[in-house]
Structures are given as structure tokens and as C-alpha cells.
Amino acid sequence: MIAFYARVSTKDKNQDPELQLGILRAWAERQSRDDYATYIDIASGKDLNRPSWRRMVQTWRTGVIDTVAVVRLDRAFRSIVDMHATLDELSGRGIRFAAATQDLDTQTPAGKLLLNILASMAEFERDLIIERVNEGIANARKNGVRLGRPKSRLSSNRANRLLKEHSGDHQSAAAAAKVSESTLRRRIRESGGPILNE
């Protein structure tokens, strides 16, 4: 049986795993194969800790899968280490790995070479993205941009006053202040505790 693996990183941006599965079904048809199971993840490709990927691994370890197919290499791997570890296991079990749109096939020497080149490029691309994001954050901080959630402007005095007005009900006092209950409690702790009776 062939295991079709499709991955999208998010449900947004019009990503649809069905596009990948359509390509994989056409690829299997060209191989005169119609015996397949599908595994779909909506997850980052940074590591292999994905629910459907883990299920697929458990299935191939039972011996019922003879081929793992993806549309492109980056749908399965973003790390060369992960790729090599996986391909070593597949090879040891006599399981073929193929990327349908990249002419990658572990049954051919050229496919093995191309696999290594493309895996290196995928990891390089991921590292560049991380580097650009980190540079952007550092540049924003250098220019005085505050990152993260804005700090609540609720003072300790106002937190105590609201708590008193709401008869000690933290939830309704927090709602009136338009802050989370934990923020309200933190402001009250900072003042040394609630003052409910004067």
C-alpha cells in the first residue's frame, strides 16, 4: 500500500491539502496503483512531531506500506537530520520514498542525489526565514518598538477601588477594568492586598 502524506502549515491563506492529494492520486495512477491511505497534517514542518505523521510511521512499521509519497520534499521534511533518519529507516524496511512533483525516488541513484540537494535547500530556506525574523525583532527593539502585548494601565489603586465597588468579585471587577482577572489580582497584590472596608 502507498501512504500519501500531505501537510499544510495553516488552515489560512487558502491552503488546502486536497490539492496535494489530487497530485498524489494522479501520480499513483501513472504507477498503476490504486491502493493507498492518506495522512494529512495541519502543522509546521520544523520537526516530525505531527499527529498524522506519527500515525503513518506506526502503520509503516507494521509492514503494510511499501511506498511513502509526498508532493514535494518540504511537505515531509525541513531538516536534513530528520530526512536522513527517516530515509534510513524506510530503506531498512524496504520502503520506497517518492516526491511526486520533483522526480525524487529512493529507488534511483539520481533520485537519492537530488533528495539530498533539495533537503539542504529546504533547511537553508528555513534557517534564512528564522534569521530574517530575528533581525526584524532586533531592529524593531533598536528603534524603540515595544513587542508583545501592551502593558495594562490599570493602577493598584483603581484595581482596589473596582474590587470594592464589585463587593470583592474579582471577575466582575476585572471586566469593568477591561483587563484579565489575573492582571487585576496582580495589581491588588502589588498594593499589599485588597481594601474592602474603609
C-alpha positions as CSV (number, residue, x, y, z in Angstrom):
1,M,0.0,0.0,0.0
2,I,1.1,3.6,-0.7
3,A,1.0,6.2,2.1
4,F,0.1,9.6,0.8
5,Y,1.3,12.3,3.1
6,A,0.1,15.9,2.8
7,R,0.9,18.8,5.0
8,V,-0.2,22.4,5.2
9,S,1.2,24.8,7.8
10,T,-2.1,26.6,8.5
11,K,-5.8,26.5,7.7
12,D,-5.5,30.1,6.5
13,K,-4.1,31.5,3.3
14,N,-6.3,29.2,1.1
15,Q,-4.1,26.2,1.8
16,D,-5.9,23.0,1.0
17,P,-4.3,19.6,1.4
18,E,-6.7,18.3,-1.2
19,L,-4.6,20.0,-3.9
20,Q,-1.6,17.8,-2.8
21,L,-3.8,14.7,-2.6
22,G,-5.0,15.2,-6.1
23,I,-1.5,15.3,-7.4
24,L,-0.6,12.2,-5.5
25,R,-3.6,10.3,-6.8
26,A,-2.6,11.1,-10.4
27,W,1.0,10.1,-9.6
28,A,-0.2,6.7,-8.2
29,E,-2.4,6.2,-11.3
30,R,0.6,6.6,-13.5
31,Q,2.2,3.8,-11.4
32,S,-0.8,1.7,-12.0
33,R,-1.5,1.8,-8.3
34,D,-4.8,2.4,-6.5
35,D,-4.1,1.0,-3.1
36,Y,-3.3,4.0,-0.8
37,A,-4.1,5.6,2.5
38,T,-3.9,9.3,3.2
39,Y,-2.3,11.1,6.1
40,I,-2.9,14.8,6.5
41,D,-1.3,17.3,9.0
42,I,-2.0,21.0,9.5
43,A,1.2,21.8,11.2
44,S,4.7,23.3,10.9
45,G,7.3,21.3,9.1
46,K,10.1,22.1,11.6
47,D,10.0,18.7,13.2
48,L,8.3,15.3,12.8
49,N,6.1,15.6,15.9
50,R,2.9,15.7,13.9
51,P,-0.2,13.6,14.7
52,S,-0.8,12.1,11.2
53,W,2.9,11.7,10.6
54,R,3.2,9.7,13.8
55,R,0.2,7.5,12.8
56,M,1.8,6.9,9.4
57,V,5.1,5.8,11.0
58,Q,3.2,3.3,13.2
59,T,1.5,2.0,10.1
60,W,4.7,1.5,8.0
61,R,6.2,-0.3,11.0
62,T,3.5,-2.9,10.7
63,G,4.8,-3.8,7.2
64,V,1.6,-2.9,5.2
65,I,3.2,0.2,3.5
66,D,5.6,-0.3,0.6
67,T,5.8,3.4,-0.5
68,V,5.6,6.8,1.1
69,A,4.7,9.6,-1.3
70,V,4.6,13.4,-0.9
71,V,4.1,16.2,-3.4
72,R,7.3,17.9,-2.5
73,L,10.1,17.1,-0.1
74,D,9.4,20.1,2.1
75,R,5.9,18.7,2.8
76,A,7.6,15.9,4.8
77,F,11.0,17.4,6.0
78,R,12.5,20.8,6.8
79,S,15.5,19.2,8.5
80,I,18.3,17.2,6.8
81,V,18.8,15.3,10.1
82,D,15.1,14.3,10.1
83,M,15.2,13.4,6.4
84,H,18.2,11.1,6.8
85,A,16.9,9.4,9.9
86,T,13.6,8.7,8.2
87,L,15.0,7.6,4.9
88,D,17.4,5.3,6.7
89,E,14.5,3.6,8.5
90,L,12.4,3.4,5.3
91,S,15.4,1.9,3.4
92,G,16.0,-0.6,6.2
93,R,12.4,-1.7,5.9
94,G,12.5,-1.9,2.1
95,I,10.0,1.1,1.8
96,R,10.3,3.4,-1.2
97,F,10.1,7.2,-0.7
98,A,9.0,9.5,-3.6
99,A,8.2,13.2,-4.1
100,A,5.8,13.3,-7.0
101,T,6.5,16.7,-8.5
102,Q,10.3,16.6,-8.0
103,D,11.1,13.3,-9.7
104,L,12.6,12.1,-6.4
105,D,12.6,8.4,-5.8
106,T,14.8,6.5,-3.4
107,Q,14.9,3.6,-5.9
108,T,17.2,5.5,-8.2
109,P,20.7,6.9,-7.7
110,A,19.8,10.2,-9.3
111,G,16.7,10.5,-7.0
112,K,18.9,9.9,-3.9
113,L,21.3,12.7,-5.0
114,L,18.5,15.1,-5.8
115,L,16.9,14.3,-2.5
116,N,20.0,15.4,-0.6
117,I,20.4,18.6,-2.6
118,L,16.7,19.6,-2.1
119,A,16.7,18.7,1.6
120,S,19.8,21.0,2.1
121,M,17.9,23.8,0.3
122,A,14.8,23.4,2.4
123,E,16.8,23.6,5.6
124,F,18.7,26.6,4.3
125,E,15.5,28.3,3.4
126,R,14.0,27.7,6.9
127,D,17.2,29.0,8.6
128,L,17.0,32.2,6.4
129,I,13.4,32.8,7.5
130,I,14.3,32.4,11.1
131,E,17.3,34.7,10.7
132,R,15.2,37.4,9.0
133,V,12.5,37.2,11.7
134,N,15.2,37.6,14.4
135,E,16.8,40.5,12.6
136,G,13.4,42.2,12.3
137,I,12.7,41.8,16.0
138,A,16.2,43.1,16.9
139,N,15.7,46.1,14.5
140,A,12.3,46.9,16.0
141,R,13.7,46.8,19.6
142,K,16.6,49.1,18.5
143,N,14.1,51.6,17.1
144,G,12.1,51.6,20.4
145,V,9.2,49.5,19.2
146,R,7.7,47.6,22.1
147,L,6.9,44.0,21.3
148,G,4.3,41.8,22.8
149,R,1.1,42.7,24.5
150,P,0.8,46.3,25.7
151,K,1.1,46.7,29.4
152,S,-2.2,47.2,31.2
153,R,-2.6,50.8,32.5
154,L,-4.6,49.6,35.5
155,S,-3.2,51.1,38.7
156,S,-3.2,49.3,42.0
157,N,-5.5,52.0,43.5
158,R,-8.0,51.6,40.7
159,A,-7.9,47.8,41.0
160,N,-8.7,48.1,44.7
161,R,-11.4,50.6,44.1
162,L,-13.1,48.4,41.4
163,L,-12.9,45.4,43.6
164,K,-14.5,47.3,46.4
165,E,-17.3,48.6,44.1
166,H,-18.0,45.0,42.9
167,S,-18.2,43.6,46.5
168,G,-14.9,41.6,46.2
169,D,-15.9,39.9,43.0
170,H,-12.7,39.6,41.0
171,Q,-14.3,38.6,37.8
172,S,-16.7,41.5,37.5
173,A,-14.1,44.0,38.7
174,A,-11.7,42.7,36.0
175,A,-14.5,43.0,33.4
176,A,-15.2,46.6,34.5
177,A,-11.5,47.4,34.1
178,K,-11.3,45.6,30.8
179,V,-8.4,43.5,31.9
180,S,-7.9,39.8,32.7
181,E,-8.7,38.6,36.2
182,S,-5.0,37.7,36.6
183,T,-4.0,41.3,35.9
184,L,-6.5,42.6,38.4
185,R,-5.2,40.2,41.1
186,R,-1.6,41.1,40.3
187,R,-2.3,44.9,40.7
188,I,-4.0,44.1,44.0
189,R,-1.1,42.1,45.2
190,E,1.3,44.9,44.3
191,S,-0.7,47.2,46.6
192,G,-0.4,44.8,49.5
193,G,-3.9,43.3,49.2
194,P,-7.5,44.4,48.8
195,I,-9.0,47.1,50.9
196,L,-12.7,46.4,51.0
197,N,-13.7,48.4,54.1
198,E,-12.6,51.9,54.9
